[in-house]
Every structure is written in structure tokens, then in C-alpha cells.
Amino acid sequence: MPVDLELAPKTKRPAGEPCCEPIVYPDVARDRAERMAAVAKALGDPVRLQLVDVLRKHAGKVCVCELVPLFDLSQPTVSHHLKVLRDAGLVGSERRGLWAYYYVIPDALEELSAWSCCGGSCGCSAG
């Protein structure tokens, strides 16, 4: 059975006018998203992820000389990875003589772990 559909003439919308309204808006503000992206980028390297893991397990400050033997990397390369983590606000450091001692900044990973797909509305512990 044929169906007659009336076709409307094609019209061009004015420049800058959206074709439709967004269905969902982001919950994460732009500045927070930039911060979370910087943290995620810093943790995107396996060595840096392992460094944070070692530092968070340690009760105090860890000398870079103790970290170097854990990786098949030179001391300057390990120090570079630690600098990236420090710049992202994940770890802090303290200088003692020739050596730098590193530690995870309390609550530095909290923002990423608190972020979830639902904010806790599904009954999970997030939010």
C-alpha cells in the first residue's frame, strides 16, 4: 500500500544555528576536565603508573635512588617521569642534598576515582 508523504522544501539554516538541541550535557566543568585530562595523561605511561603505585604504597618519602633499580631506566629518565607526575600534581618532592625524595600527594587521585559514569545515581558507591 503506497503512502503519500508530503515533502517540505529544503531550507538552509542560518550560520551558527544548531541543527538540534543536545540530548545530554557534560557534568564535568571545563576546568575540572582539563585537570582530570592532565592527570590521566600523566598516568598514561606505564612507568609513571608504576611509580605512583610504588609511591602510594610507601609510608613516607622515597629517594629517587631507591626508585631507579625498580626500572630498566637511567636515573635521569626516572627523574623525568617523576617531574611529569609532579607537574600534574600527583606527586610532591623534597630536596635533601643531592637527592630528591618523592611522595604521592594525598587526595591527588581522588578526583579521578570520584568521577564516574553516573555520579552514584545507579546505586554504586560513586558520587
C-alpha positions, 0 to 999 in steps of 0.5 A, spaced: 500 500 500 503 506 497 503 512 502 503 519 500 508 523 504 508 530 503 515 533 502 517 540 505 522 544 501 529 544 503 531 550 507 538 552 509 539 554 516 542 560 518 550 560 520 551 558 527 544 555 528 544 548 531 541 543 527 538 540 534 538 541 541 543 536 545 540 530 548 545 530 554 550 535 557 557 534 560 557 534 568 564 535 568 566 543 568 571 545 563 576 546 568 575 540 572 576 536 565 582 539 563 585 537 570 582 530 570 585 530 562 592 532 565 592 527 570 590 521 566 595 523 561 600 523 566 598 516 568 598 514 561 605 511 561 606 505 564 612 507 568 609 513 571 603 508 573 608 504 576 611 509 580 605 512 583 603 505 585 610 504 588 609 511 591 602 510 594 604 504 597 610 507 601 609 510 608 613 516 607 618 519 602 622 515 597 629 517 594 629 517 587 635 512 588 631 507 591 626 508 585 631 507 579 633 499 580 625 498 580 626 500 572 630 498 566 631 506 566 637 511 567 636 515 573 635 521 569 629 518 565 626 516 572 627 523 574 623 525 568 617 521 569 617 523 576 617 531 574 611 529 569 607 526 575 609 532 579 607 537 574 600 534 574 600 534 581 600 527 583 606 527 586 610 532 591 618 532 592 623 534 597 630 536 596 635 533 601 642 534 598 643 531 592 637 527 592 630 528 591 625 524 595 618 523 592 611 522 595 604 521 592 600 527 594 594 525 598 587 526 595 591 527 588 587 521 585 581 522 588 578 526 583 579 521 578 576 515 582 570 520 584 568 521 577 564 516 574 559 514 569 553 516 573 555 520 579 552 514 584 545 515 581 545 507 579 546 505 586 554 504 586 558 507 591 560 513 586 558 520 587 
